[in-house]
Amino acid sequence: MSVLVVGTTALDSIRTPKAENPRLLGGSASHAAVAASFFAPVKLVGAVGDDFPRRYVSLYERHGIDLEGLQRVKGGKTFHWSGEYEVNMNNRQTLNTELGVIEHFTPTLPKNYERSPYILLANISPSLQLHVLDQVKKPKFIAADSMDLWLNIALDEVMKLLKRIDLFVLNDSEAHQLTESDNIVKAIRRIHKMGPRFVIVKKGEHGAVYSGPDGMFITPAFPLQNVVDPTGAGDSFVGGLMGYLASCKGPIHRHLRRAIVHGTVTGSFCCEGFGLKRTTKITRGHIDRRIKEFDALVKY
Amino acid sequence: MSVLVVGTTALDSIRTPKAENPRLLGGSASHAAVAASFFAPVKLVGAVGDDFPRRYVSLYERHGIDLEGLQRVKGGKTFHWSGEYEVNMNNRQTLNTELGVIEHFTPTLPKNYERSPYILLANISPSLQLHVLDQVKKPKFIAADSMDLWLNIALDEVMKLLKRIDLFVLNDSEAHQLTESDNIVKAIRRIHKMGPRFVIVKKGEHGAVYSGPDGMFITPAFPLQNVVDPTGAGDSFVGGLMGYLASCKGPIHRHLRRAIVHGTVTGSFCCEGFGLKRTTKITRGHIDRRIKEFDALVKY
């Protein structure tokens, strides 16, 4: 089954202690869509400007991503984010954000997107996530990601969103911000009360904690020797997770834990290159081999 | 089989954002010995002064700990540590350290300690750890813990120690300090080169990473709703691990991963009370039940 992915389609200029990379393909939807594409057909919803390089469109196409929902705004500028990572690669600082065409983006879904069974509302403004949600018909499973910005400036809409989704994915600092608890067990319980039956708290290099009707599940990150650029790893994680889920038959809760492991491994590749450079060079075979390594890493 | 535990036997005065607790039973050997005692007979090597409360001796005795190697120094003062935890319970600050009888402690092992098969050199000066190691005969498995202090002031002796032990246990910041690498995979590889075949890097609430001849193993911490006081959790971890190993038959590498899980769970109880308050109230049954919960938390 297919996954509809909405989120930002951006150009990212990323500085780390080791290198500088201008105008890479980035954005939550780009990372999530490419990650999901290893497992299932993907329909992308996003907007770009005239300045969006043709080679990035080709890159989506090579991953079989349906681009009917990608608006190309004449005279518009693509969303551009620039940021810098500190030495330990865990702390990120935004240097500049130019919203461009994202600012007035209110997509109307193409007809054949409306009945997508798996909906991934990757990080973008919650009003836009809600706007997309209003247009889908009988979705089977809805996941949403967010970021600290929306918790700060659009909390009411985030709260509305939480009542309408199945799975909420957020990182540990956002979980603490949203629930005012620095204890992850308590924070998760409070998030469940806000709506979603399924919650995943991402902890970066320390893995992820899932909670759902089948209890909690804790998974480490895949240990990497060379972390080049963690930008988009969280989006790749949830993209891989949703793609894997969409590829499974039967009740969702039966596959969710293994989907989290697939998301973890897909996200690990993302960290090994700038932007999407590494992720777009791998195949499902690379992922499956690393899944086997992961199985061996946690088995006892 | 039995575990010989050497380390500090101390009085700990612990301040946290929520409470203050003066002169609790503490020290690396106390935590490790009590944790190991749930699984195997324990022989304690340590030194205390006249001021060491009789009720703490009884507490060791209730756990069946052999105290022949516990020196009671007339006119001496027990090692006293006082410290303070910050709000998130992960950062600890030492307020005061009075070495007392530990300062000139050079134990001669009781005759029936010499052939202990499992040796746990819990955190104490590396010269003392080496001094104990010189006296044991044909040990089956030697584990050592350390702390940042010894890496700072006695690195040469730590390096000597590393060549003579099987398992080195340290926390992530110490691993970075020792290897000058902030990447855990690289740090572990460097520590192997310093001597030990088995390495465990403890990451507090984020679990632990093991590396040995059978590859790597990554385990989360047991998620707790109420962390009261993490002092001694690392000592309980390695104590539980060594106690469990000593209770197993056959090659060590076959049991090490499960031993790490037992250490993890034993250490989790330690965090739920001040000093040894919670750990000394549980039984093997509590541990086994939490092991089952842990199994469910990581299974997929």
Interface residues (C-beta under 8 A of the other chain):
Chain A: V87 N88 D182 N183 I184 V185 K186 K203 H206 G207 V209 G215 M216 F217 I218 T219 P220 P223 L224 Q225 N226 V227 R257 R258 I260 V261 A296 L297 V298 K299 Y300
Chain B: V87 N88 D182 N183 I184 V185 K186 K203 H206 G207 V209 G215 M216 F217 I218 T219 P220 P223 L224 Q225 N226 V227 R257 R258 I260 V261 A296 L297 V298 K299 Y300
